[in-house]
Amino acid sequence: MTRKTWTADIEFEENEVATDARVTIHMDGAECVGRGRARRNPQDPSVPIIGEELAAARAFADLSHKLLDESAQILELHLGRHVELTS
């Protein structure tokens, strides 16, 4: 069995109304980036960890869609035909 390790870095930028997250996954010399944003309702208290968690979750969701698209494109190159990946 071959074992590989991919790593992910998450960076946050925050202000009083929003938190932006950027997740970068490093894999076999390549990388892929996902982005997410969480907006705070002005009537809600400022709890930074909530914004960070939501923004990170959305960044990982964005990343997962990009990885699926990339996988489909690579598979299409190898098969020579269109493919649709389903969950």
N, C-alpha and C positions, 0 to 999 in steps of 0.2 A: 504494500500500500504506500502511495506517495502522500506525503503530508506537506501542505502549503499553509502559509500564514499571510493574511491580508491585514493591514492596519487601517484604522480610520482616525482622522483628526477632526475635531469639531471646534469651530471658532464662532464666537458670538459678538455681535455689536448691539448695544442697548441704548435706548434713550427713554424718556418719560412716557412715551406712547407705544413703542414697539420694540421687539427683540428680533433680530435677524440671525439666522444660523447658517453656517456653511460647513457641510461635511465633505471631507475629501477621503476617498478610499484609495489606498495604495496597493496595487496588485501586480505582481510579476513585471515590474518596470513601467507599468501604465498607471494612470489614475483616472478617477471619475468623480465629479463634483455634483452634490445636490444642495439645493437651497430651500430654506423655509422661513416663514415670518409669523410671528404672533403679535397681535395688537391688543393692547389693554383698553378695556372700557374705562373711560374717565371716571365713572362712578365706582369702579372696583378699587380695592386697596392695591398698592404696589408691592407685589411679592415676586421678586425677580426670578426665583427658581421655577415658578409656574410658566412664565414667558419663555425661559430657556428650554424647559421640557417640551412645550408645545412647538416652539420653533425647531428644535432638534428633531422631534417626531416628524414634522412636515418636511424637513430636509432629508431625512432618511427615506420617507415616502417618495420624494422626488428622485432620490438616488436609485431606489428600487425600480422605478419605471425606466430610468435611463439604462440600468443594467439589463433589464428585460429586453429593451429595444436593441441594445448592443448585441445581446445573445442571439436575437432573431436575425440580425444583419449578418453576423458571422456564420450562423447556420445556413442562411440563404446562399452565402458565397460557397460553402462546401457542398450544398445539395444542388445548386444551380436552379433553384425555384423558390417561389414565395412561400413563406411559412407564417403561421399565426400561432404564437405561444399562448396557452391558456393556463389558468392557475389550477 
